[in-house]
């Protein structure tokens, strides 16, 4: 099936896990997929794995300046989006009593603020 032919989809956190699996599925169905990741090496590996129907942008969802830059890059390169999977997230894998305020804030920044503002900034492109 090519349900996504000529469609452009942004997947934040697309270098592993659900994001990368979703990117594979969308590419298989004809989409051009833009994936994000925090590190260039992992992003480049994911884009290479996905093939010529994928591109990547280094962006950290916890950094609202990076979210702004991401949406500007998507607008400049593609002009629009047909879909968005705000998938980027993080976790602190420590015993409960060892989690610091900084750990907590980073989780909120990535998992809540990052998702909220990614959707807000991408909405005009959808």
N, C-alpha and C positions, 0 to 999 in steps of 0.2 A: 504494500500500500504506500501511496505517496500523499497522505493527507496533509502534509506540511510543505509541499513543494512551493517554492517562492515565498516562504514564510521565514521571518527572522525572530529568533527566540533568545533571550538573555537568561543565562543560568548563573546566579551567584554561587560561589562555592562549588564550581563545576570540575574540580580537579580530582575528586575522589568520591567514593560512596554513592549516595542517591543522586547527587548532582551529575556525576560522570555517567552513571547508568542511564539517567534521563537524557543526557546529551547524546549518548550512543543511539538510543531509541529514536529521538527526533531526527538525527542525521539519517538514520536508516529509512525514515519516512519522508525524506526530502528537504528538511529544514536546513537553513544556515543557522548555526548555533554559535553564540558568543558566550564563552565561559570566563569566569573570573576566579582568581586565586591570589593568595597573599605573596607567594614566592614565584619568581620568574622560572626557575628550574621545573617546578611541579606544573606550572601553567604550560610551559613549552612542551613538556612530556604529554600532557593531556591533549593539547591541540594536535600534536603529531599522531597520537593514538586515534583521535577522532577523524583525521584526514582533512582534505581540502574544503570540506563544507563547514569547517569550524575556524574560529579565530578566538584570540584571548586578550584579556585586559587585566593587568595586575591591579588589584583593588582589595582593600581590607574593609569589609562591611562595618567594622567598628569605628572607622575613620570617616566622618561625614564629609570632609574635604575630598577624600577618595571617591565617595559615592557621587558627589557633584562632578568630579572629573570623569568618572565612568559614564554617566549619562551624557555628558558633553561629547565624549568620544564616540559613543553609540550614535548620537544624533549626527555628528560629522561624517562618520563612516557609512551609516546605513539609512539615516533619515527618519526611521520609524522602527517600531517593534510590533510584532504580531502576538508575542507571548512573553511572559516573565515568570521565572521560577526563582523566587527569593529564598534561596536554600542555604546561603552561607550561615554558619553558626559555629559556636565553640563551646567547650566545656572545661571545667576544672576538675580533674580526676584526683582529688585528694580526700582524705577523711574530712567529714563535715567540720570538725573542730579546728582543722588546719586551714580552712578557706579564709583568706584575708578580704578586707574591704576592696583592695585593688583587684583581686580575683573576681569578686562579685561584680564590681563595676565593669570590668572587661566583658564578662558574660552578658550583662544587661546591654552594654554598648553594641555588641555584635548581634545578639539574639533577639533583642527587642528594638532598640533604636535603629540598628542597621537595617532590619527588615522593613520597619515603618518608613524610614526615609528613602530606602531604595524604591519602594512602591510609589511613594509620593513623587520622587524625582523622575521616575520612569513613566508615570501615568500620562504625561503629555505626548509621549512617543507611541503610546498604545492606541 
